[in-house]
Amino acid sequence: MNIRYFIVLALSVFIVSCANTKVTENWTHVEHSEPYKHPMIIGISDSQQTRQIYEKHFVSELKKINITATASYTLINSKQKMNRETVLKAVQGTDIDSVIVTYLVSSETEVKHHESPLSQGYSGDIEGSRLSATLVATRGRTSSAEIITLKNDLYDVQTKTLIWTTQTRTVAPESIDEAITDVVDLIISQMISDDVIK
């Protein structure tokens, strides 16, 4: 397998894997200069299982590119209230230099209406049985797709200020695992592009 084919294949897999997830907003603080080397990952969720899956996956993906990260659930347990004071106390005395928080902005269902082919002009024989068969088989239909919008904020531990933020939109994920994989891949790619992590 030559190198060019491998690169094209890898890019194709990446594009397909992120096909349902897009960045809709992106901002970096004008005074940001140095990339962060040890973020703590926080996934805000009603489900502690989802939180752990998200944070573990994020930490694992960062490890693949030699970035050390800490999942918040290892420092902040499920009984503790997730707020500024709790996070600051958790990172105190550690090498953590930043905190990445991912939380749900909205979850909605989009209903799509598909027109019947008959609305585009049908020239069948009204007297024949073909028309009735077509009406039954190809009448208009609807389908729905879940749309998940997530906000992802990065805070500087030392200054306690927001340094970077991006918003993602995922359409019709097949599972929570697929949504997590796509979102994490996209966030990491965007952070590297914006020189936020290294």
DOLOKE-546007 format. One record per residue (C-alpha): residue in one letter; x, y, z; residue number from 1. Coordinates in nm, 2 decimals. Layout:
<atoms>
   code        u        v        w   pos
      A        X        Y        Z   NUM
...
</atoms>
This chain:
<atoms>
   code        u        v        w   pos
      M     0.00     0.00     0.00     1
      N     0.16     0.33    -0.10     2
      I     0.17     0.63     0.13     3
      R    -0.06     0.85    -0.08     4
      Y    -0.33     0.58    -0.08     5
      F    -0.30     0.55     0.30     6
      I    -0.33     0.93     0.35     7
      V    -0.64     0.95     0.13     8
      L    -0.80     0.65     0.30     9
      A    -0.73     0.80     0.65    10
      L    -0.88     1.13     0.55    11
      S    -1.18     0.96     0.40    12
      V    -1.24     0.77     0.73    13
      F    -1.20     1.09     0.93    14
      I    -1.45     1.28     0.71    15
      V    -1.70     1.00     0.72    16
      S    -1.67     0.97     1.10    17
      C    -1.74     1.34     1.15    18
      A    -2.00     1.37     0.88    19
      N    -2.29     1.42     1.13    20
      T    -2.10     1.66     1.36    21
      K    -2.00     2.01     1.27    22
      V    -1.85     2.32     1.45    23
      T    -2.11     2.59     1.45    24
      E    -1.92     2.85     1.66    25
      N    -1.56     2.90     1.75    26
      W    -1.37     3.16     1.96    27
      T    -1.02     3.20     2.11    28
      H    -0.92     3.48     2.35    29
      V    -0.70     3.74     2.18    30
      E    -0.45     3.72     2.46    31
      H    -0.40     3.34     2.44    32
      S    -0.04     3.26     2.36    33
      E     0.08     2.93     2.51    34
      P    -0.09     2.60     2.45    35
      Y    -0.20     2.40     2.75    36
      K    -0.04     2.07     2.83    37
      H    -0.25     1.91     3.10    38
      P    -0.63     1.97     3.09    39
      M    -0.89     1.83     3.31    40
      I    -1.19     1.70     3.12    41
      I    -1.54     1.76     3.25    42
      G    -1.85     1.62     3.09    43
      I    -2.17     1.77     3.24    44
      S    -2.44     1.50     3.22    45
      D    -2.74     1.38     3.42    46
      S    -2.60     1.03     3.37    47
      Q    -2.28     0.95     3.56    48
      Q    -2.22     0.67     3.33    49
      T    -2.23     0.90     3.02    50
      R    -2.00     1.14     3.20    51
      Q    -1.75     0.87     3.27    52
      I    -1.76     0.73     2.92    53
      Y    -1.72     1.08     2.77    54
      E    -1.43     1.18     3.00    55
      K    -1.25     0.85     2.96    56
      H    -1.27     0.86     2.58    57
      F    -1.15     1.22     2.57    58
      V    -0.85     1.14     2.79    59
      S    -0.77     0.83     2.59    60
      E    -0.78     1.02     2.26    61
      L    -0.55     1.30     2.40    62
      K    -0.31     1.03     2.52    63
      K    -0.28     0.91     2.16    64
      I    -0.12     1.24     2.07    65
      N     0.10     1.25     2.38    66
      I    -0.12     1.50     2.58    67
      T    -0.17     1.42     2.95    68
      A    -0.53     1.48     3.06    69
      T    -0.73     1.40     3.38    70
      A    -1.09     1.29     3.38    71
      S    -1.28     1.50     3.64    72
      Y    -1.46     1.19     3.78    73
      T    -1.13     1.08     3.93    74
      L    -1.11     1.40     4.14    75
      I    -1.48     1.50     4.17    76
      N    -1.72     1.23     4.27    77
      S    -2.09     1.20     4.17    78
      K    -2.21     1.33     4.50    79
      Q    -2.02     1.66     4.48    80
      K    -2.19     1.96     4.32    81
      M    -2.01     2.06     4.00    82
      N    -1.93     2.43     4.03    83
      R    -1.64     2.67     4.02    84
      E    -1.54     2.61     4.39    85
      T    -1.54     2.23     4.35    86
      V    -1.33     2.24     4.04    87
      L    -1.07     2.48     4.18    88
      K    -1.04     2.27     4.49    89
      A    -1.00     1.95     4.28    90
      V    -0.71     2.10     4.07    91
      Q    -0.53     2.25     4.36    92
      G    -0.18     2.10     4.40    93
      T    -0.19     1.92     4.07    94
      D    -0.02     1.98     3.73    95
      I    -0.36     2.05     3.57    96
      D    -0.33     2.39     3.38    97
      S    -0.67     2.41     3.22    98
      V    -1.02     2.28     3.24    99
      I    -1.23     2.17     2.94   100
      V    -1.61     2.17     3.02   101
      T    -1.86     2.01     2.77   102
      Y    -2.23     2.07     2.84   103
      L    -2.56     2.04     2.65   104
      V    -2.70     2.35     2.50   105
      S    -3.00     2.19     2.33   106
      S    -3.15     1.86     2.22   107
      E    -3.43     1.88     1.97   108
      T    -3.60     1.66     1.72   109
      E    -3.63     1.78     1.36   110
      V    -3.92     1.64     1.16   111
      K    -3.86     1.62     0.79   112
      H    -4.14     1.59     0.54   113
      H    -4.07     1.40     0.22   114
      E    -4.30     1.49    -0.08   115
      S    -4.46     1.22    -0.28   116
      P    -4.32     1.17    -0.62   117
      L    -4.68     1.24    -0.75   118
      S    -4.64     1.60    -0.65   119
      Q    -4.37     1.64    -0.91   120
      G    -4.61     1.55    -1.19   121
      Y    -4.75     1.20    -1.26   122
      S    -4.88     1.11    -1.60   123
      G    -5.03     0.77    -1.53   124
      D    -5.36     0.63    -1.65   125
      I    -5.63     0.74    -1.41   126
      E    -5.85     0.46    -1.52   127
      G    -5.58     0.20    -1.47   128
      S    -5.49     0.03    -1.14   129
      R    -5.14     0.16    -1.17   130
      L    -5.22     0.49    -1.02   131
      S    -5.38     0.35    -0.70   132
      A    -5.08     0.11    -0.65   133
      T    -4.84     0.41    -0.69   134
      L    -5.04     0.61    -0.44   135
      V    -5.01     0.34    -0.18   136
      A    -4.65     0.27    -0.24   137
      T    -4.51     0.62    -0.28   138
      R    -4.72     0.87    -0.08   139
      G    -4.55     1.14     0.11   140
      R    -4.38     1.04     0.44   141
      T    -4.20     1.20     0.74   142
      S    -3.89     1.11     0.93   143
      S    -3.73     1.26     1.24   144
      A    -3.37     1.33     1.34   145
      E    -3.23     1.42     1.68   146
      I    -3.01     1.73     1.69   147
      I    -2.77     1.77     1.98   148
      T    -2.59     2.10     2.04   149
      L    -2.29     2.10     2.28   150
      K    -2.08     2.39     2.41   151
      N    -1.72     2.32     2.49   152
      D    -1.53     2.58     2.71   153
      L    -1.17     2.58     2.81   154
      Y    -1.07     2.78     3.12   155
      D    -0.72     2.88     3.23   156
      V    -0.66     2.74     3.59   157
      Q    -0.43     3.02     3.69   158
      T    -0.63     3.32     3.57   159
      K    -0.97     3.14     3.60   160
      T    -1.08     3.30     3.27   161
      L    -1.24     3.16     2.96   162
      I    -0.97     3.11     2.69   163
      W    -1.14     2.91     2.42   164
      T    -1.49     2.79     2.33   165
      T    -1.65     2.60     2.05   166
      Q    -2.00     2.48     1.98   167
      T    -2.08     2.16     1.80   168
      R    -2.40     2.03     1.63   169
      T    -2.46     1.66     1.59   170
      V    -2.74     1.54     1.36   171
      A    -2.91     1.20     1.40   172
      P    -2.64     1.01     1.59   173
      E    -2.70     0.63     1.59   174
      S    -2.59     0.60     1.95   175
      I    -2.45     0.80     2.24   176
      D    -2.11     0.64     2.17   177
      E    -2.11     0.76     1.81   178
      A    -2.20     1.12     1.93   179
      I    -1.92     1.11     2.19   180
      T    -1.66     0.98     1.94   181
      D    -1.75     1.24     1.67   182
      V    -1.76     1.53     1.91   183
      V    -1.43     1.45     2.09   184
      D    -1.25     1.40     1.75   185
      L    -1.38     1.74     1.63   186
      I    -1.30     1.92     1.95   187
      I    -0.94     1.79     1.96   188
      S    -0.89     1.87     1.60   189
      Q    -1.02     2.23     1.66   190
      M    -0.81     2.28     1.97   191
      I    -0.49     2.17     1.79   192
      S    -0.58     2.40     1.49   193
      D    -0.63     2.69     1.73   194
      D    -0.31     2.61     1.92   195
      V    -0.49     2.56     2.25   196
      I    -0.34     2.23     2.34   197
      K     0.00     2.08     2.27   198
</atoms>
